[in-house]
Amino acid sequence: MAAWPVRGGRLWKSVGQIPGGGADPPAPSGLGRGDPDLPTPDHIVAAGQDALARGLTRYTPLPGLPELRQAVADKLRRDNGIEADPDTEVVITTGTQEAVFVTLCALLDTGDEILLADPYYNSYATMLHYLDAALVAVPTSASDGFQIDPDEFERRITPRTKAIALLTPNNPTGAVYPQDRLQGIARVAERHGLYVISDELYETVVFEGRPFSIASMPGMRDRTITINGFSKAYSMTGWRVGYLAGPRAAVDALVTLRHTLTICAPTMSQHAAVAALRGPQACLGERLAIYRARRDFTLARLAEAGIPCVTPQGTFYVFVDIRPSGLSSEEFAFTLMEREGVFVYPGGYFGRRGEGFERISLVVREPELGEAIERMARVMRRPRPA
């Protein structure tokens, strides 16, 4: 296998070389990461501490703690309209990225193809490379808010196509796919006998409309793997716990694969995740209000600075249009970091349709966001080299 040309490595390394940089750069430098600054809620932390205090540190059953799988099944039924048997159709994973990886491993053989809207979360490309499978990018457009078009997906289906992957709310664009477009995707999947991978990690951060799970549609339950987790909703990125739900035949294979990788998610994290789902949910509304305020503040400051962007319907990202600068997304990101000490993520790293954009994360408070946008504006106004 050819060496993987990992995009972003030089950028991440350079973060440690700017003043105040490092693995966790202080604001306003760190607008590139998808790591919430809000703390894990107290009752979740307490549950993890209690598990440690009680010595609950051994392996769990391979699919995960039974009480957590039951809590996930209850959540899916209540919030998403998805029926899943906690004993045979739910698996707890070591973070959502592991859920994605084992799903791709189970569904794809060498040379198989998967359809994914462009721009796309770039870890999918890395995973598919190491599986010798092909990512078929389906273009979306800023003029349409980066929404998906089912016809564009169908045009790209070949005999090697095995699945469609959906990220909604979408990282990096912030698009939330509405029910009618997901219904169109479902019809395409049914006509061509395709699986659907529905990555719904940001479902609690939706500003416009309501999240909709494609697996809740008639006929889709047995062809959809629904993936979700706790990292974004409950600020549990370092706890490393996620989950997937799907038809039993697929889930059986996924359990074997995930055991090979990590055996089980950290036991204390699984107990904390039970508390997340079973405990008070007011924290979700509180966090959504904070992210909404940050989004609205950011949009206003970008408008004042004359910097265009696509209004995100969900997630805690804003996809900023830097094409007027005349710089590539990578050139802009490096210039902004080296001259102004602000780290953003180049849109070109998220696929061809992301070129000309920067992803900024709303994971710092408004004063730091405002200062970062002022620094971005200085780079936008900087004369281009002759």
N, C-alpha and C positions, 0 to 999 in steps of 0.2 A: 504494500500500500504506500502511495506517495505521502511524503510528509505533509501534515496539515498546515496550511498558511494561516495561522491563528491571527485574526485581526484584532487589534486593540492591545496586544501585548506590550508594544513599545509605549503606547499611551499610558497604560496602567503603571509601567515602570517609571515613567516620567513624573507621575503624580508624587512619588516619593522624593523628587528632586526639587519641587517648588517650595518656597517658604511655607512652613507649617504643613507640608505634605506628609504622606505616609499611607499606611493601610486604611486609616480612618481620618482623612483630612478634616480640619475644622471648617466651619462655615466662614466665608462664603465659598470656599474652594470646592466642597463636595456636592455638586449638583449632578453627578453622573451615576450615582449608585441607586439601586432600588431597595434601599434598606431603611425602613421607617425610623425616624428619630423619636417617635412616641414610644413610651415604655410598655412592656408587656403588662397587662392589667394585674393588679395585686392578687386577685383570687386565683389566677392561673399560676403565678409564681409560687403562691402558698401551696398549691397542689403539688407542684414539682418538688418543693422543699419537703413536704410531708412524705412523698414517695421515697425520697432519699433517706429521711429520718427513720422510716420503717424498713429500710433495707431492701426496697423493691428495685433492685439493680441487676437482676438476672435476665436472661433472655425471656421474651414473651413468646406466645405461640406464633408460628411463622406468618400467618395473615395479620397478626396484631392482637392487642388486648381485646377480648370479647366485648367488654363494656364500651370500648372506644368504637369498635365496629358497629355496635348497636346504636351508639350516639350518632355516628355518621349516617347510618340508615335512616334514623329518625329525622335528622336534619335534611337529608335528601328528599324525603317524603314531604316534610313540612314546607321547606323553602323552595324546592325545585320541581316538585311534582314527579319525582322519580322513585319508583319502587325498586328496592334492592334488598336481597336476602343478606343479612349481616354475616351469616355463617359461610356462604358460598359465593357471594358476589361483591364483597368489599375487602380491600386489602389496604393496610396501613403501610406507608412507605417512609423512607428516610428523606423527607422533603419531597416537594412536588417534582423537582428535576429528576429524581430517581423514578418517580411514577411515569414521567414522560419517556425516559430512556427504556425502561423495561417494556413499556407498551410498544415502542418502536421495534425493540428486539423481537417481541412476540409476533408482531403483525407482518414484518418485512423480511424478505430474503434478499440476497445479493442481486442488485440490479432493479429491484422494485422501486416504484415511484410513489411519492406522497405529495398531495397538493396543499400549498400553504400560501395564504395571502401575503403579498409583498407590499410594505415592509413587514418583517417577521422577527420574532425573538431569536437572536442569533445562536443560542445554544442548540436549537433544532438543527441548524446546518452542521454544527460540529458533531452532534450525535449521528446524523445520517451519514456523514463522511466516514466515520469509523465503522459503520455498518455496511459500507459499500452500497448504500441505497441512494436514490436521487431525490433531491428537493426540487419540485417543479413549482416555481414561483408564479403566482397568479397576481397580475398587477392590480393595484388600487391607486386611487388618485386623491391628492389633497383637495381638488375641486369638489369631490364628493364626500369629503370628510373621511377618506380612506375606508369607505364602506365596501363590503364584498358584493360581487355580482355573480349569482349562481351560474349564469350563462358562460361567464369567463372561466369558471371552474370546469364546466362540462366540455368546453372546447379543447381543454388540455388533457382530457382523459385518453389514455392509451391502454393496450392490453397489459402493460406492466403496472398500471395504477392500482394500488391496493387500498388507499385511505385518503381521507381529507382531514386535515388538522385545522382546528379553529381556536383562536385565542380571543375570548370576549369576556369582559372588556380587554381591549388589545394593548399589549406592550410591544411596540413603543408608541403607537399613535394615539391611544386614548379612545379609539372608536368603540362603540357598543353596538353589536349587531342586533337589529330589531327582529321581531318574530317573523315577519313576512319574508325577510331574506334568509333566515335560518330554515324556514319551511321550504324555500326554494332549494337550499343545499340538501335538505332531507330527501326531496324528490329526486335530485341528481344521484345521491347515494343509493337510493332504492333502485333506480333504473339500472345502475351499473354494478350493483352488488358490492358496494364499498363500505368499509368501516369508517366511522367518524371518531376522531379524537377531539374531545371538547375540553379545552384547558380553561377553567373558570376561576383561576386563582384570585382575580381582582373583583369578584362579584359583589363584594360589600362596598366597593368604592365606585358608585354609579351616581352621576349628577343629573343626567337627563334620561328619562324613561325608567324601565325596570329590566333587570337581567332576565334572560330567558334561557332555559336549558333545552338543547335540542333532543336530549334523551327522553324528555317528557312527552314528545310527540308520538302519536300512534305509529307503530311499526319501527320506531327508532331505538327502543330500549335494547334490543338484541343485536344491534350493530354499532352501538356507541360505547366508548370508554370515556367516562366523565372523570376529570382530574381536578383536584382542589387541595387546599391545605390551609395552614394557619399563619404563615409567615406575614402576609400583608394585612389580613383582617385583624389579627390580634398582636401584631408586632412580635412575631416569634421566629424571625429569620434564623437565629442561632440555635433554636431548639431542634431543628431538623425533623419535622414530622409533617407528613402529608397523607393523601389517600387517593384511591381510585375506586371506581365502581363500574361494573360491566357484566356481560353475560358470563355464566359460569365456565363455559369451555375456555374462554379467553383468560379468565381470572385464574383458573388452575395453572395455566402455563406461566402467568405472571408471578405467582407465588414462588415457583421454582426459580425463576430468574432473579427475583429480588433477594431470595435467600443466598444465592451465589454472590451477590454484591455486598450486602451488609447484614444479612441474617434477620435483623429487626431494627426498627427505629429505636432510639434511646428509650429505655423503659420509663424513666422519670418524665420524659417528654410526652410519652403517650398518656400518662396519668394527668399531666398538665392539660393535654388536649381534651381529655374528657371534661375537665373543669371548664375549658373554653366553650364547649358546646352545651354543657348542662347548666353552666352558671349564668349569672346576669348578663344580658346582651346590650345593656344601655351603652356600653363602651363603643359599640359599633356605630351607633348614631352620633356619639360625641366625636369620634374620629372622622366620620364622614363630614361633619360640620367644619372641623379644622381643615381638612383637605379642600373642601369647597371654598372656604375663605381664602386659603392660600392660592387656589386656582384663580379665583376672581381677582385677587390682588395682582397676581402675575400677569393675567391677561390685560388688566388696566395699565400696568407699568410698561408692558411690551408695546401696547398701543401708543402710549405717550412717547415712547422712544422711537416709534416708527418702525418697529420690528414685527413683521407679519408672523402669524402662527395659525395652526388649526386648533379650534376650540375643542378640548377633550371632553367627551361625554362621560368618561370614567377613568379610573386609575389615578395615580398621583404623579403623572408625567404630562409635560407639555412639549409638543413637537414643533420646534421653532424653525421658521423658514429663513435660512441665511443666504439664499441664492443672490439677493441684491448685493452681498459683499463681494461677489466675484470669486470667492474662495471655495475650494472643495470642503466637504464636511470635516474631513480629517485636518486639512490645513487650518480651518477656522478653529477647531478644537485645540490644536497645538498652539496657535497664536494666542488664543484666549488664556490658555493655561500658562504659557511661558511669559506673556507680557502682563497679564492681569491676575494670575493666580486663581482662576476659576476653572474647575474641571466639569465639563459636560461630555456627553457621549455622542460621537459622530453618527448621524443618521445613515451614512453609507455603510456602516458596520451591520445594519439591519436589512441589507438587501439593496438592489439597484434603485427601487422606488423611494428609499430613504435618503438617497444622495441629495445634498442641498438642504438638509435639515439637521438640527441638533436636538437630542432628547435631554430635557432638563427635568430633574426630579424635585418634587415639592416636599423635600424631607428636611428642610430648615425653616426657620420662622421668617415672617414677612420682612423684617429689617435686612436680614441676610439675602433674601430673595431680591429685594429692591437694589441692594448694593451690587449683586451679581449682574442684574439686568443693566445697570448703568455701565458696568465694565464691558458687557457684551456690546452695548451701543457704541462704545469707543472703538471696538474692533470693527464693527459694522461701518463706521464712518472713516476708518483709517484708509488713506490713499493706497491704491494697489501699486506694487512695484512696476516701474516702467518696463 
